Amino acid sequence: MLSEEQKKTLKELSANVIRYVMDQIENCRIEEMVNDISFVLSLYLKKIAEMNNPTLSELAVHMKRSKPSVTIAVDKLESKGYIQRVQSDRDCRSFHLHLTEKGRRFNEAQKTTEYKLYEKVSNSLTEEEMKQFLAINKKIFK
């Protein structure tokens, strides 16, 4: 069980991370997009970019989600203009998911924000502290 002091420290840590990420988002000038898209949808966008135009079925497998759940997320992303479905050249029944320009801009800003956070962490810790930090994170997020 956590002590009150530990709980307070963890809350402060969480608030600091959120504040830092929000500052970076503001610096990337994508705030209007962030207000338009949920964290979960941003994960779908990231995965679509990583997979390089997957089909809905491929995305469902990689996200470890059901096709109906993925369909809902993809429909939202498409209606907001972040992705588009493009019919497959090989199978006219199949569609691939492509990022639009808006989706690419969001994804690039998200990468920049992540990179700046990683950079801040690595520049703030000694090599030994970084090893400990990574080991602790690995243990927590197994």
N, C-alpha and C positions, 0 to 999 in steps of 0.2 A: 504494500500500500504506500502511496506517495504521501509525503508530509505536505503540509500547507506551503512551506517554503519551496519545495520541489515543484508543486503545482503552479505556483506563482512564476517560477523561473521558466517553466515550459510554456506558459501562456505568453510571457514576454518574448521568448524565442520565436514562437509562432507569429506574434504580432510584428516582430522585426522582419521576419522573412516576408510576410505579406506586404508590409510597407515598402520593403526594398523592391519586390517584384512590381508593385503598383507604380513606384517611381520609374522603373525601367520601362514599363508599358507606356507611361506618359511620355517618356523621352523618345520612344519609338513612334509616337503619334498614331497609335492604333486604339486609343481609348474608346472611340465610338464603336469599334468592332468588338472590343472586350465586353462592352455593355450589351452587345447583340448576341453573344455566344457563351454558352455555359462551359465550365471546365471539362465536362465529359465530351461535349462536341469538339472542343479543342484537341482532345486526345484522339478522336476519330480523324480529324484533319491531319494531325501529325502522322498517324499510321498510314493514311492514304498516300501522303507524300513519300513516306519511307518505302512503301510497297510499289510505288511507281504505277499508278493507275490500275488498281486491282478491280476484280468483279466484286459484287456484293457478297457472294458466297465466300470468296477468298478473304475478304475483310472480316466476315463473321468468324471464320476459323482463327485468324490471327488475333482478333479481339476477344476470343473465347466467349462469344455471345451468340444468342439465337438469331436466325435470319430475321424474324419479325422485329426484334429489338434493334438490329442494325438498320433495317429498313426505315424505322421511325427516325433514327438519328440521321441517316442519309437524306431522307425527305426534308428534314429541318435544314440541313446544311445546303441542300439544293435550293430550297425556297428562299433562303437568306442570301443566295448568290455566291457561296463559297466553293461549291463544286458543281459539276454538270455530269450527266450520264451520257456516255458516247457509245453508240452501237458498235459491237465488235465486228471487225472485218471478216473474221473466220466463222462466227456463229451469230446470225442475225437475231437470235433469241437472247443473246447475252449482251450486257452493257458493262462498260468499264467506267470507273469513277475517276474523273479528272479534276484537279484543282483549277479554279478560275483565277484570274489575275488577283481578285480580292482574296481568295484562299491562299495564293502564293505569298502575297504581302503579309497576311496574318501569320503564316507559317514561318516566314523569314524573321519577323519581329519576335515571334515566340522563341526561335533558335537564338537570336541575339540576346534576349532576356536571360535564357538559360545559361548561355556562355558567360555573360557578365556576372551571374550569380556564382558559377563555378570559379571564375577568375577571382571574385571577391573572397570566396572561401579559401582558395589555394594561396592567395597573397596574404591572408590573415593568419595562416597557421604555419608552424615549422614543419619540417618533413616528418618528424616523429608524431606531432599532433595530427597531421593529415592521415598517417597510418592508423592512428587510434580512431579518428573520426570515421574513416571508411570502415574499419572493423566494427565499430558500434552501429553504424547504419546497416551494415550487412546483417548483423545480429537482429536488429529491430525489424527489418523488412524482409526477412527470409520468406 
